[in-house]
Structure formats: C-alpha cells, structure tokens
Amino acid sequence: MTKIAILTSALALFGASGARADDPVLTGSVGAGDSFAISLAGAVDLQPGTYTLLVHDHSAIHNFHLFGPGVDVSTTIEAVGDQTFTVTLLAGKYFYVCDEHPTTMKGSFTVGAPVATTTTTASKPKPKHHAKPKKKKKK
C-alpha cells in the first residue's frame, strides 16, 4: 500500500468517528442550489486547537463567514467554489453566517469542555421504625 493510500484510509477511519487528529476538518456549506441553507459539519464537542475549515460555497448570492475568539474568515458573496482556511479555535462561542442574510442563515457552536453539571437526586427517606412501648409490669 502506498503512503497516500494508508493516509487516506486512516482519515476515512478516524475523520468521521470524531477522534481528535492534529488538524481535524470542519466542513462548511452554504447555498446549495441557491437555497438559503448554511451548515457546519464536525462542530461538536470541539476542544481548543488548530482545525482545517473546508467551505463548499455553492452560490453567488451567499457567503460563509466564521467568527469568534481570534477567528474571522469568510468566502466572498460573488465567489462560488471550495475554499480552505486554517483556523485556531480558542475556548469560547463561535458563529457562522451568510453576511447577506445574517438573520436567517446562521449557526453557532462552542469550543471547550462543556460545563459540568451535577445532578443530585435525593434518596427516599427510610421509614422510621417506632419501637413498641414496653408494657409496664404490674407489681
């Protein structure tokens, strides 16, 4: 097997499983068929680090704009095609929008460990056992 075939096989195995690679890929899509749709695949349980953002921009009336702590990258509205960015995501909230339609074409995700929540359930109190009163002995 060639090195390229091995690398391709490894990416296929680990890329879709959510395993943390050195430079995982996030895949953005905007305006497929001139629809008003925008999405970002792979933006689940992300930790701070360097990522490749591959954007499939399908429409000359939309763009894909990602911004948040330390990141501000976008395709142009007129351009159609794929564009790749290298982004370093820090802990915090990130947003992606179409700049031409920001109120309807938008999304967000958070980078960093989710806030731990503790759920405490009270156990059912044990019934109290009342001791039977001792009978007094007659004298």
Protein Blocks (a to p, Z undefined) as FASTA:
>chain_A
ZZklmmmmmmmmmmmnopacfbdcddddehihhiacdddehiahiaedddddddddfbfk
bccddddehiacdddfklgcdddddddddedddddddfklmmlnccdddedjdddddddd
dddddddddddddddddZZ
